[in-house]
């Protein structure tokens, strides 16, 4: 199985499980994927790894991370899942599991049964409480793929497909795609921070101020490969602002005193 990662046009590819389109173009495939940003993910019924029917919109109200894999894949799909797992471990440490959701969808509808999805989850150690593994029928997979701009097709070794992880906001709008089978946690964590804390958040309310502090002070440590909350950045920044404010205040006081003295000297002359 090979995967393709992509670079920007306007395709008209079929989403059904067919052969590679004769006019396949990776630039157009990326354009197709990026065109889905801002689009609502839609309403679909899936079945989880415990054979329970779950509606996709039940995961909303929080940011949602989505990946699509097929369980018989031996190389690229597990690498994608491992990259997500690293980011999820960091996110859980900093934000908590209750602050967002993760789903992995098996797009090989003939073989990616709830049992196979459960086996995939267990064999790769993907046991986070906020991570759900889903199956669906052929029609649902194709509709979801078309709506989200996810391209895949049959190949001699299984499937060729986008290596892509998608971030959806709490209202169900596609916010960002992260491409590649491997990626550093910040590529997923930074847009997740934006959704959780609001980079353009309300700084006039207490919650807004707290979220802006959390956004500013949640930083990536490349040495440990993890995120951490560091108040020292906020304290240093605040101290700098206070120092600048104090300096400005003293300069104004000195200027006022100088002007008063000048007027007094002129009045005596």
C-alpha positions, 0 to 999 in steps of 0.5 A: 500500500502506498499513501500520497501526500499532496500540493493545490486545482479542481478534481472530479474523482469518484469516491467509490472503491474503484481503481486509480483515476486515469486523470489522478493528480496529487495537486488536485487531490490536495485542492479537493481536500483543502476545499473541505475546510470550513465545511460542516462534517454532516450527520452519519451513523457509525458503529463503534468497536462494541457494536453500538450505533453512534451518531457522528454529531454526538461527538460535537460540542468539543473539538474533534480529531478524525483519522481514516485508516484500513485495518489490514494496512501494515505500514502507513496507517499504523504510523498515522495512528502512532503520530496521533497517539503521541499528540493525544498523550500530550493533549491529555496531559495539558488539556485533559481527556474531557476537553476534546474527542478523537475518532478513527474510521475504518474506510474498508467497509468490507473488512473493517468490522467492529471486531477488526477495529477493536483488534486494531485499537488493542494491538496498537495500544490506542486505549485512550478513553476519549478515542473511539473506533468506528465502522460503517457501510459502503454508502456512509463511507463514500458520503463521508469521504466525499464531504470531507475531501478524503480520496482513496482507491483500490491498489494491488496491496489494498488501498492508496489513500490520503495520509491525513488527520482532520481537526473539527471545531465544536460546531462541526466545521472542518478547521484544519487538515494535517498531512503525512503519516508522521508529524510532530505533536505541535502540528495537531496541538497548535490548532487544537489549542486555538479551538480550546482557548480561542486565539482571538478569544474574549479578553474582557471576561474572566474566562476569556482572560484565563484562556488567553493565559493558558493559550500563551503559557502552554508550550511545546518542549522539543527536548521531551517531545511534550507540551507543558504549562509554563506560568514563568512566561506569563510572569516574565511578560507581566513583569516586563509590562509592569516595569515598562508601565512604572518607567512610563509613570515615572517619566510622566511624573518627571515631565510634569514636575519639570513643567511646573518648575519651568512655569514657577521660574518664569513667574518669578523672573 
